Amino acid sequence: MLLSKGLWRTPLRSFCSTPVTKNPKNPNIRCTVFSSTGDIVAHGNEVRRSQFMEEFHLAPRDLRKFSRPHSQMVPSLHTRSHVVLFNILDVRALVQHDRVVLFDLVGSRSFESYSHSQLTKALSNNLRAENLPGMPFEFRAFEAILEHVTSNLRTEMKVHTTVTQNILRGLEDHVDPVKLRYLLTQSKKVFQFQQKATLIRDHLEDTLDRDDYLNGLYLSDSAAGRPHTGTDHEDVEMLFESYYNICDEVVQTVANLRSQIKTSEEIINVVLDSHRNELMMLRHKFSVGLMSMGVVLYIAAVYGMNLENFIEENDGGFEFAVILSFTLLAVVAVISLRSLRRAQKVTMTGLAREDVRMARQKVRQ
């Protein structure tokens, strides 16, 4: 066994007798191993994938999902006769009745991240029996992992909530394209986060609904030769249910946040439609003014032609032409504006009246 032979305690890249080579068909796995007392017996060591599967009696399909990037991962929890495989958010862990392994593919820097270091500290603290007396080793590991996952979810939720609220408050003062672009980007991020949180919540719910999964989580009983059976698994069920409730609360909060975004988008669309209608009305009013001016110019052009007419023979002919032109201008402008106002009222209320009329006809039928 790797642990019994001391292979996990050897320095990085020299934990076995042969050098660790990077074979695409047999990639290496970087591991951090915790003992039954919570001590780290190996940190960042690399091991061949085949050697890892042989040590823990795993099949290639068990590690298939662990080879994907974090962004493409679907949360999963697989129980075997002697191990439990966690694959949630950035946590890739293997739990036994007396050992926990955190691992990642070689080439990734996640083992040096702040999140990974926090999980390492939480596991090291929880796995010490004096901190949680009476709780089986694997349950202490489950609690540390689930606490890490829910803490990350709540932190990300707070970030999205703060950013979204700031954008919405900015849009209340002034609607500009830059803020609308930020809102669109943030809306997509919130939607992606909601999907991620929903997947985790649904997976925890599915685990709680299956007795075989819950029974498989009692690794200490299996190691003692008395596998847990039946429906009496209150301890692990209460543990998972508490974190399920936290995930459900996160999902509900994000759903409310998306509802606020949708409501704000609808209000913004109404405001933009109103402004667009005002611009259209302004354009139509300018068109009415130009048409009225065209009438005046037409009369002036006719009056200015070198044609004999009775108006030129009268002393007040010029005044008469000017008054007639402006009178026609006013008449054309008033008639056009009334027609424009009537068309606007039809746009706002005509459709509603038509809907009411059709509804009454359906009731009569």
Secondary structure as UniProt FT lines:
FT   TURN            2..6
FT   HELIX           7..9
FT   TURN            12..13
FT   TURN            24..25
FT   STRAND          28..34
FT   TURN            36..37
FT   STRAND          40..48
FT   HELIX           49..56
FT   HELIX           60..63
FT   HELIX           65..67
FT   HELIX           70..72
FT   STRAND          76..79
FT   STRAND          84..88
FT   TURN            89..90
FT   STRAND          91..95
FT   STRAND          100..105
FT   TURN            106..107
FT   HELIX           110..112
FT   HELIX           114..126
FT   TURN            129..131
FT   TURN            133..134
FT   HELIX           137..173
FT   HELIX           177..209
FT   HELIX           211..216
FT   HELIX           219..223
FT   TURN            224..225
FT   HELIX           234..303
FT   HELIX           310..313
FT   TURN            315..316
FT   HELIX           317..345
FT   HELIX           346..350
FT   HELIX           351..364
//
